[in-house]
């Protein structure tokens, strides 16, 4: 039996090698393989150094992040040098983004300063190289709880004085909505802050209130300045104003209201527990002050059984009492006065709107009148009338307060308040 090959008779190696569609790709593959072999043979492993590499510390799912701690300080300023090694054709193609350095915070469970080991990792599909070294090999990291507190700012204007005759008062914070500041930072540092000062170096003699730029300074209980490096302040610079004031001592005068027509205040004899006071304020305001007038006393509250009153001073804007006085006691001298009770039947209406008529059936009984004793001896009920002011009143029934007066005597007054029913048609 004769063996006959089943291989297609038409196949010919010579024909295959003569086919350009086969030989050209084949040649390229062979050329690349030869080039790669040459490159590998002529390019041994090398090392390459990268500088200014930042570190990454991931706090996610760590005790630090879950318990309110943070990394204190800016780690971006810490840079690392990384040396990698491997085939030259691989290493020469690497970029700084192809790897990274990191440190783990997984073991941190309380505040403090730690030395963490720095590790490198690849960040590219190219893996045929090694991270040979990282310098430095550790990183110093401070972990702490973060605290936020609000403090009142104290203003200091160093070397501020006033011209002769004027006063340089205590400096105050200005240029902000409030004199407080919020500070955020490590609890161990924030809790050391005892005072916050807005400090301005002035060294000037001032003739008027002046404002200066000031820097914020922090001090502990021993008045040692605290560094602000790891703190976040809601304001780092503010302004301070040095008020320049003037003071003068002036007499105190009482004032009265609801006096009967023709009754002069000067006819009231009284005494004040402080008959003079020292006031301080802006020079322009002080130059206008010749006396301090007290809040008015309603004369209808004055009687032989009630002649002493606690009142405050009325002061213009920019002026205050230098003395520590909240109120003044005014005592009216009623030694020559007495009281008497009357019935008032004479009712007089005033300021009644046009086209309306007012009537009242009221008789006001037990009206207490205070005045000089000699006058009250002569005063009778028919010398008195009740004046009713009907301004803005409309038709209908109203209860209106009255003012009891006398046409004969102007130095008497009603004690207390009285009212009547009025019908307007």
Buried (B, 14 or more C-beta within 10 A) or exposed (E): EEEEEEEEEEEEEEEEEEEEEEEEEEEEEEEEEEEEEEEEEEBEEBBBEBEEBEBEBEBEEBBBEEEEBBBBBEBEEBEBBBBBBBBBEBBEEBEEEBBBBBBEBEEBEEBEEBEBEBBBEBEEEBEEBBBBBBEEEEBEBBBBBBBEBEBEBBBBBEEBBBEEEBBBBEBBBBBBEEBBBEBBBBBBBBEBBBBBBBBBBBEBEBEEBBBBEBEBBBBBEEEEEBEBEBBEBEBEEBBBBBBBBBBBEBEBBBEBEBBBEEBEBEEBEBEBEBEEBEBBBBBEBBEEBEEBEBBBBEBBBBBBEEBEBEBEBEBEEBBEBBEEBEBBEBBBEBEEBBBBEBEBBBBEBEEBEEEEEBEBEBEBEEBBBBBBEEBBEEBEBEBBBBEBBBEEBEEEEBEBEBBBBBEEBBBBBBBEEBBBEBEBE
